[in-house]
Amino acid sequence: MGANPGPERLAALPLLHDSDASQWRGWLDDGGVSFRPESSDRRFEDYELVLVAACAGLGVALLRSPFADAWLSDGRLARVHARAMPNETAHYLVSSRESPPPPATSSLKV
């Protein structure tokens, strides 16, 4: 595929995503390419299945850090484009106001 293939070349590949393709739409739009769902694209209900499908060579996926960091660091997946974008659907860790956060959360990076 070569280093940093253009968005138009990536859009021609099977795109892997969860039930919300808005991240692909945004990434491609930022690269000047319109998102057009194709029959070769694959949609999964679980994000980890997107990563498994990418490992199996079924297409390209947008990774969410830190969820996919281990997949990159151990070589199961390889980055094919240098451009990153903020996730508009950011995730936040929350817990009850009435109880202290679980001890496991003290080791999380912020």
BADRENFI-653343 format. One record per residue (C-alpha): residue in three letters; x, y, z. Coordinates in steps of 0.05 Angstrom, whole numbers, plus 32768, in hexadecimal, padded with zeros to 4 digits. Layout:
% BADRENFI-653343
AlaXYZ/...
% end
This chain:
% BADRENFI-653343
Met800080008000/Gly803B802E800C/Ala804680638042/Asn800C8093804C/Pro7FDD807F8014/Gly7FAE80B78003/Pro7F6780B9801E/Glu7F4B80A97FD9/Arg7F7480697FD7/Leu7F5F8055801D/Ala7F158064800C/Ala7F1A80307FD5/Leu7F2C7FFA8007/Pro7EF97FD68033/Leu7EED8004806E/Leu7EE27FE280B1/His7EBA800680E6/Asp7E8A7FFC811F/Ser7E40800E811A/Asp7E5280588111/Ala7E78806A80D2/Ser7E7D80B480E3/Gln7EC780AE80F5/Trp7ED6809580AE/Arg7EAA80CC8092/Gly7ED1810180B9/Trp7F1680E480A9/Leu7F0880DF805F/Asp7EE68124805C/Asp7F248142807D/Gly7F4D81238045/Gly7F1F813F800F/Val7EFC80FD7FFF/Ser7EB280F08008/Phe7E9E80B38030/Arg7E7580838007/Pro7E6180418027/Glu7E7680067FFB/Ser7E5E7FBF7FFB/Ser7EA57FAA800D/Asp7EA37FD3804E/Arg7E987FAC808E/Arg7E717FC380CB/Phe7E787FA3810F/Glu7E507FB0814F/Asp7E8E7FA8817B/Tyr7ECC7FD38172/Glu7EFB7F998183/Leu7EDE7F728149/Val7EF37FAC811C/Leu7F3B7FA28134/Val7F367F57812B/Ala7F1C7F6180E4/Ala7F567F9080D4/Cys7F877F5C80EF/Ala7F667F2980C2/Gly7F737F568085/Leu7F297F658077/Gly7F367FAF806D/Val7F4F7FEE808F/Ala7F36800A80D1/Leu7F3B804C80F7/Leu7F5A803C813A/Arg7F46805A817C/Ser7F7F806781AB/Pro7F8B804D81DF/Phe7F5D801181CE/Ala7F897FFC8194/Asp7FCE801081AD/Ala7FE17FC981C1/Trp7FCC7FB0817C/Leu7FFD7FE1815D/Ser80367FD7818E/Asp80367F8B8188/Gly80337F8D813C/Arg7FED7F708132/Leu7FDA7FB0810D/Ala80047FE280E7/Arg7FF6802C80DD/Val7FEB803B8093/His7FE180878097/Ala800080BB80C4/Arg7FC380E980CA/Ala7F9C80E5810A/Met7F5D8109811D/Pro7F398117815F/Asn7F0080E98170/Glu7EC081128170/Thr7E9F80DD819A/Ala7ED280E281D3/His7ECA80B0820C/Tyr7ECB80C38255/Leu7ED580988292/Val7E9F80A482C5/Ser7E8A80878308/Ser7E558095833C/Arg7E5C80D58364/Glu7E4880AE83A2/Ser7E81807D83A0/Pro7ECC80858394/Pro7EE780708350/Pro7EFD8027834B/Pro7F46801D8360/Ala7F588003831A/Thr7F4C804982FE/Ser7F8880668323/Ser7FB8804782F0/Leu7F96806682B3/Lys7FBA809B828B/Val7F9680DE8284/
% end
